[in-house]
């Protein structure tokens, strides 16, 4: 995983009014959840970060380990949850999860299809059903993407999560989920029909 630095400052006023003011100033209210718990529930460190810095981790297909520097104090984290304004689509809140060397984390990793599928060569169309697969591992072992070899995939066939395995990673997505499949296109259907008719003649 790539690493990136993001700075922030602690916030003490947590009301809606204060959050609204922060957003007007180009800041985004954030929470960092770590090991600390109170009454069995995770305790959040509330802070705010400039949208100009958060943009690079929000609007990207990549996943990052984030070095959060809050009031000069460093925390290693990953992005856990994003909230967007339903009307303007602007980022209104972000939750981060603190990570360490010992504790495994579960995170969605982008899927990367490798090779030209036999079914595509035969005129079919590749259909990618999911863009990310959830995996569990210590954060240092988590790759930037999961390579899936599709070279042997034929028309009408699919690859399910249960058929995949990656060294050092536990797959958390359900085994029955289809990752990709090859659909018959109309052109390929006509070509197959034509071949059948020619053979019959």
N, C-alpha and C positions, 0 to 999 in steps of 0.2 A: 504493500500500500504506500502511496505517496504521502509525504508529510507536508504540512502547511502551518504557518503561524497566523493566529488571529488574536487581536488584543481586545480587552474589555475592561469595564469598570463596574465595581459592585453597585447595586442599587438598594436603597433602604425603603424608599417609597414605592410600594407594590400595587397601588390602586390603579383603576382603569384610567383615571385622569392623568396620572403620572406617565403611564405607558403611552397614552395618546401624545403627550408632550414630547416624549423621547422620539416617537416615530416622526413627528414634525421636524425634529432636529436631525433626521437622517440616521437615527439609532434604532436598533431592534432589541426589544426585551428578550432575554434568554434565561434559561435555567440550566445548571449543571448538576446532574445527579451522580453521586459517588457511593462510597461504602457507608457513609453516615446514615443512621436510621433513628427515628423517634417513634415510639409506640408501634414498632414493626414496619413503619412506612418510611420510604426513602426521603431524606432531607435534601432540599434543593438549595444550591447557592445561586442567588439571583444576581444577574449582571446584565449589562447592555453592551452591544458591540456595534460599530459603524457598519451600515449596509454596504458601504464601499469595500469593506474587507470581507464581508460575508458572501457577497456576490460570487466570488471565485469558488466557494464550496457549494453554493445553492444551484447555480445555473451551469452545471457540468455533468457529463455522464460518469466522471471518475468518482471513486470513493477515496476519502482522505483520512489519515490519522491527523488530528488537529492538536497543535500545541497552543492551548488557550492560555494567554498571559493576562490574568485578571489582577489589576492593581499591582503589577510586577511579579505576581506569584504564578508559577507555571503548573498547568494541569494537562495531562495527556487524555484526549477524549475522541469520541466519534459522534457524528450527528445522529440523533435518535429519532426526532420528530420535527416536522416542519408544518407551520400553519400559515395558510395564505388567506388574504381577504377575498371573500367570495365575489365581490363586485370588481375591485381594482386588480386582483391577482398579486398584490404586493405582499411581501413576507411580513407577517405581523408578530410571529413568535417562533423561537427555536429551542428545542430541548437537546441537551448534549448528555452523553453518558461517559463518565470517567472510566478509563481502562488502565490495567496494569499488566505486568509480565506473567503473573500466575493465573489470573482468572480468565477463562475462555469467554468470548463474546459471540453473539449471534448477529449476523449482518447480511444484507442482500448484496451479492456480487454480480456485476454485469456478465452476461453470457456472450461469448464470442464464437461464432461458427467458423470452423476451419476446413478448408478444402472445397472443391466443386462437387456437389452431390451427383451421383449417377442419375437420379431422377430428374435433376435440372438439365443434365446433358441430354436426357431423353425427351425434353420438352415440358417437364412439369414445373410447378412454381413452389419455391421454398416459402413456408409459412412459419414465422417465429412467434410462438404463443406466449412465452414469458421472456422478459428482458433481464430478470435477475433471479438467482437461486440463493436461498438463505443457507448459510453455512455457519458452523460453530467451531471456533478454534481460538488460541491465543492470538492477539491482534498482529504480532510480528509474523505469523505464519500465513496471514490472509493475503491472497494475491490480488492484483488489480482487476483481473477478469478471469473467467473460467473458460478454457479452450475446449470446444466440443468438436470432434472430428465427424464430419457428415459425409465424407467421400463415398461410403458404401450405401448411403440411404437412397432407396428406390421410390418410385411413384406409388402413392397410397400407403407408404410406411411412415412411422414416426419414431421419435426418441423420447422416452419417458425419463423422469428424474431417477427412478429406481434402477435404470440401466447404467447410471454414471457413478464414478468414484474418483476421488481426488486425494492424493497423498497428504496426510496430516489434517484433513478437513472432515468433519462430520456434517452430512447434509441434513438440514432441518426442514426443507420443503418436502411436502408429501410425495411419496414414491410414484403415485398415480398421475401426477401432473405431467402433461405433455409439454416438452420443451420446444420441439419443432417438428414439422411434418411436411411432406411434399404432396401437393394437390395436383390432380390432373387438370391441365388447362384445356380449353375448347379446341385449340389448335392441335394439341397432342392427342386428344380424343378422336378428332377427325382423321389424323394421320394413322392412328391405330386401326380405325374403322376401315380406312382405305386399304391398308395392308391386309386386313382380314378378308376383305372383298376380293382383292387381287389373288390371294392365296386360294380362295374358294373357286375362282374362275380357272 
